[in-house]
């Protein structure tokens, strides 16, 4: 397994929106993210470190305007922190190795799938299609990917 870490050379290549979201704790406008309507099988990895974060099998349509997932693919790769910005108490989600701001987690997800909604900015993610997972070093996760209805 590859070592995942914060990579300054990748940070330098981020678009302004990707930089704002991942490095400055920004939030993309609802309904604008490139991965919002993606229904292809695969995994979502941190755009900075490449660490695996979420599988397409855990993605669902929440109607919130951002890609939503019921659970992380690798729980150790996702850190949850108390966030008191904007006058409210929320739980921020960051990548463990890349230290990228990903989004927030809320307790209003589908109850039959654990009750959580990981509300994630597309700008913090890179999608790896199932057909490319083996070649990119993510083959061990193929069994956790399924077609999305």
Secondary structure per residue as TSV (DSSP state, phi and psi in degrees):
chain	resnum	aa	ss	phi	psi
A	1	X	-	360.0	136.1
A	2	X	-	-67.9	152.3
A	3	X	-	-82.7	126.7
A	4	X	-	-100.1	131.6
A	5	X	-	-154.8	164.9
A	6	X	-	-65.2	125.6
A	7	X	-	-118.5	103.4
A	8	X	H	-55.4	-35.2
A	9	X	H	-67.2	-28.5
A	10	X	H	-77.4	-40.9
A	11	X	H	-56.1	-38.4
A	12	X	T	-64.0	-21.5
A	13	X	T	-98.6	-1.3
A	14	X	S	-66.0	148.3
A	15	X	-	-68.5	163.3
A	16	X	H	-55.5	-39.0
A	17	X	H	-68.1	-43.6
A	18	X	H	-62.0	-40.4
A	19	X	H	-66.0	-46.6
A	20	X	H	-58.2	-44.6
A	21	X	H	-71.3	-53.6
A	22	X	H	-76.8	-35.0
A	23	X	H	-102.3	-21.6
A	24	X	H	-119.0	17.6
A	25	X	-	58.3	36.1
A	26	X	-	-80.5	174.5
A	27	X	-	-134.5	129.2
A	28	X	-	-73.6	155.6
A	29	X	-	-63.0	139.9
A	30	X	T	-59.1	142.2
A	31	X	T	79.9	5.0
A	32	X	-	-108.8	-13.0
A	33	X	-	-70.6	141.7
A	34	X	T	-65.5	-23.1
A	35	X	T	-97.5	-1.6
A	36	X	T	-54.6	-47.8
A	37	X	T	-101.1	10.3
A	38	X	-	-68.5	123.8
A	39	X	-	-117.7	11.5
A	40	X	-	-74.1	151.8
A	41	X	S	-77.8	137.1
A	42	X	E	162.6	-162.8
A	43	X	E	-128.1	159.2
A	44	X	E	-111.0	127.0
A	45	X	E	-118.4	159.5
A	46	X	E	-62.3	129.7
A	47	X	T	-65.9	-23.3
A	48	X	T	-90.1	-48.3
A	49	X	T	-103.0	-20.7
A	50	X	-	82.2	1.7
A	51	X	-	-67.3	137.2
A	52	X	E	-67.6	131.5
A	53	X	E	-117.8	-51.6
A	54	X	E	-140.7	147.4
A	55	X	E	-103.7	151.2
A	56	X	G	-59.1	-29.2
A	57	X	G	-64.7	-22.3
A	58	X	G	-95.9	0.3
A	59	X	E	-86.2	144.2
A	60	X	E	-150.1	163.0
A	61	X	-	-88.5	108.0
A	62	X	-	-96.3	-18.1
A	63	X	S	81.0	8.5
A	64	X	S	-86.2	-14.9
A	65	X	S	101.6	-1.7
A	66	X	S	-131.9	155.3
A	67	X	E	-56.3	134.9
A	68	X	E	-124.3	140.4
A	69	X	E	-132.9	149.9
A	70	X	S	-87.2	-20.1
A	71	X	S	-164.9	156.9
A	72	X	-	-74.7	153.5
A	73	X	S	-70.3	-45.3
A	74	X	S	-124.1	97.3
A	75	X	G	-52.2	-32.7
A	76	X	G	-68.8	-15.0
A	77	X	G	-90.2	-3.1
A	78	X	E	-121.1	123.8
A	79	X	E	-106.9	137.9
A	80	X	E	-111.9	129.0
A	81	X	E	-128.8	147.6
A	82	X	E	-68.4	131.0
A	83	X	E	-124.8	116.9
A	84	X	-	-111.2	16.7
A	85	X	G	-72.2	164.2
A	86	X	G	61.8	21.2
A	87	X	G	71.2	20.6
A	88	X	S	-139.5	164.7
A	89	X	-	-104.5	119.8
A	90	X	E	-133.8	173.7
A	91	X	E	-114.3	111.0
A	92	X	E	-75.3	147.6
A	93	X	E	-117.5	126.7
A	94	X	E	-128.3	155.2
A	95	X	E	-77.0	140.1
A	96	X	T	-69.6	-41.2
A	97	X	T	-93.6	-39.2
A	98	X	T	-84.4	-16.3
A	99	X	-	55.1	34.5
A	100	X	-	-86.6	139.0
A	101	X	E	-71.1	126.8
A	102	X	E	-104.9	-42.1
A	103	X	E	160.4	-140.0
A	104	X	E	-140.3	160.3
A	105	X	E	-118.1	138.0
A	106	X	E	-128.0	152.3
A	107	X	S	-87.9	32.3
A	108	X	-	-119.5	26.8
A	109	X	S	-81.2	-178.8
A	110	X	-	-60.8	121.1
A	111	X	G	-61.3	-33.9
A	112	X	G	-74.3	-4.8
A	113	X	G	-123.2	22.8
A	114	X	T	110.4	-15.8
A	115	X	S	83.3	4.6
A	116	X	-	-105.7	151.9
A	117	X	E	-129.6	105.5
A	118	X	E	-84.1	106.7
A	119	X	E	-95.8	105.7
A	120	X	E	-119.7	136.4
A	121	X	-	-72.0	128.5
A	122	X	G	-56.8	-35.3
A	123	X	G	-62.4	-16.8
A	124	X	G	-95.0	-2.9
A	125	X	E	-116.9	150.3
A	126	X	E	-121.0	130.9
A	127	X	E	-91.4	132.9
A	128	X	E	-115.5	112.1
A	129	X	E	-65.3	148.2
A	130	X	H	-49.7	-38.6
A	131	X	H	-66.5	-20.4
A	132	X	H	-105.8	-5.2
A	133	X	H	-60.2	-45.0
A	134	X	T	-61.3	-49.3
A	135	X	T	-62.9	-30.2
A	136	X	T	-91.9	4.7
A	137	X	T	90.4	14.7
A	138	X	-	-111.0	21.5
A	139	X	G	-56.6	-30.8
A	140	X	G	-67.1	-12.5
A	141	X	G	-99.0	-1.9
A	142	X	G	-57.5	-35.8
A	143	X	G	-70.9	-8.2
A	144	X	G	-101.6	8.2
A	145	X	-	-110.7	136.5
A	146	X	-	-142.5	163.3
A	147	X	-	-63.6	140.1
A	148	X	-	-96.8	131.2
A	149	X	-	-73.8	360.0
